[in-house]
Amino acid sequence: MNFAREGIPFILIAAALAVGGYAGALARRSWALWLLAFVLTLLVLWVAYFFRDPERTGARGDRLVISPADGRVIDISEVEEPAFLQGRAIRISVFMNVFNVHVNRYPVSGAVTYVQYNEGKFLNAAADKASLENEQMSIGVQTARHKVLFRQIAGLVARRIVTYSQVGDTATQGERMGLIRFGSRVDVFVPVGSTVKVQLGQKPQAGTTVLAELPQ
């Protein structure tokens, strides 16, 4: 099992605490310390599970838009997107809970031509206004024929957005581009006329599930 590089320090800290707990339990022969050591072991396992980074494969193509996140589709709607697409767009929102893989991946291949960080609130990421008001990082990719924007959005618990993308980078569909710690949301904006391939409530996988097909 691979782990996200940002999670390694957390895993090591949790492991050190667990080792300290077992050392204390052995030294003092205390059932309370043995119980604490066991709880810390569970913490190590949970932190490692949270930062897991499995390999992903699936359909690829110039017209396909792949899910950038694991989670659940909570919104599919036509909205105004003035920042990058500069017009009407279809927004597909994927909400991640604390049990989902949190590594985010590029939904399309192309040139990264737009990266914008906006400070904001930490509202429940499932709320519709979170897409506008929460802390977020937006990444715009110019494909061969279209623009696609995706937005990492912090949530009520998530307070740390990690983004590897910089303007001028080459985005490769399905490759890792960042993560959001401890549950949040990713919005994908595609041009009007795209064919949506998922439904509300569906649980996509990052790098695998096709969210939409771009127009000809």
Secondary structure, 3 states (H helix, E strand, C coil): CCECHHHHHHHHHHHHHHHHHHHHHHHHCCHHHHHHHHHHHHHHHHHHHHCECCCCCCCCCCCEEECCCCCEEEEEEEEEECCCCCEEEEEEEEEECCCCCCEEECCCCEEEEEEEEECCECCCCCCCCHHHHECEEEEEEECCCCEEEEEEECCCCCCCEEECCCCCCEECCCCEEEEECCCEEEEEEEECCCEECCCCCCCCCCCCCEEEECCC
